[in-house]
């Protein structure tokens, strides 16, 4: 490890970030880069180290590989610059997966006897989380994302967990309204921002205490990295998250971390293309008689459009809809040529799946979650419509 890599965390905050008022593309390309050093790479390679030279007292940023790593520091700085541009009073911590990040907030902030409010239409792993929370003596209340229904079960809660847009149903809630109500009752607020990404929505600016996301999805966008992160402003609550990461060892590898940082440089380009194409696909699906339950927050007639337009800067790359039967949905997926039948979302290659096959989401058997990639919009729309035609027989 060379000095420029070791000092990367400090260098990113001193002057390499994008200037105030810079656009998202400039910010994404420059985020987290260390100060230029002659003959050194603009983005240092991954630092593979379990331990570091450490004579004398254990002071300084890097002591042991489970606690800190220079490659993490650069990525954490980059994500912080995207989540809360131009501010220094934020901290980001990266994790081995999105679920590791989610767990770190829940289990670092809650104690036996506390109450947490979760969405009942969120990510399919949340029921597993609920079982574990209840085993630790934590009361779990749930309500739907839509209609700000979580407001009705907030009293006495220690933590409110918001997922907006929700996965896979794409409902949206008024984050600012919920955050203000939760804080008035003494509760912390965490927002799962995976579907929106920091370029689509900034939860901390909307009043949340934590912005949490799976970097596996659109943030990195290539389907080759498992990653999660937590960003927050409060030093005390973030110290608890950091301590949890240390205790459970839910740390990302340096190679995955480096790949994630490299991928962020194209985030704005990917998001712009994918959002435009997602709207085109949603508009094409709107005219199909066999399609019901179509949801995309960017459609003007979507139930969430008004709220989403107030708090989101971009609407995301996921479109959901329902086909009449399980068999019709499976025929549709088999007929697609430019869309892979795969789980997850946010990648440059479009994917789709019949979400009910996992058994953890309260969706109809014919429910499709379609993640729109970076293919040409006209080609993608043509493929989806052709597959709908083919699946009719």
Number of C-alpha atoms within 10 A of each C-alpha: 13 9 8 18 23 19 17 22 24 15 20 22 20 10 12 15 25 21 13 10 10 13 11 17 18 15 23 26 20 21 26 29 24 27 21 13 10 8 6 11 12 13 19 19 16 19 20 14 16 12 14 12 9 12 7 6 6 11 9 7 15 19 17 15 17 19 17 18 28 25 25 28 23 28 27 23 28 26 26 26 26 19 24 20 22 17 12 12 11 19 20 24 24 28 25 23 21 23 21 24 29 24 19 24 24 18 16 17 18 18 15 12 12 17 23 26 24 24 22 19 23 26 17 17 11 18 17 10 18 18 12 13 22 14 11 15 14 18 19 16 17 19 19 19 25 20 15 17 15 23 17 9 15 23 15 14 19 22 24 28 23 30 28 27 28 24 19 24 27 27 25 25 23 20 25 16 13 22 26 16 16 24 17 11 14 15 22 21 26 27 26 26 23 29 26 27 28 25 21 21 23 22 31 22 14 17 20 25 24 25 29 29 29 27 28 25 24 28 30 28 24 18 15 13 22 20 26 26 27 29 26 25 19 13 12 10 17 24 13 16 24 19 15 20 24 14 11 11 14 20 24 22 21 19 16 20 29 21 17 23 27 17 19 27 20 16 22 20 14 22 27 16 18 29 21 18 22 27 22 18 23 22 16 14 21 17 9 12 8 15 16 16 15 20 24 28 26 25 19 11 11 16 18 22 19 16 15 24 14 9 20 23 14 20 28 30 29 31 24 23 23 22 23 14 13 18 13 20 22 18 17 24 23 15 18 21 13 17 22 16 16 14 14 15 26 31 24 21 18 22 23 23 25 25 22 17 12 10 10 14 20 15 16 17 20 23 28 27 25 30 27 30 29 23 17 11 19 11 10 23 21 14 17 22 17 15 18 23 14 15 18 11 7
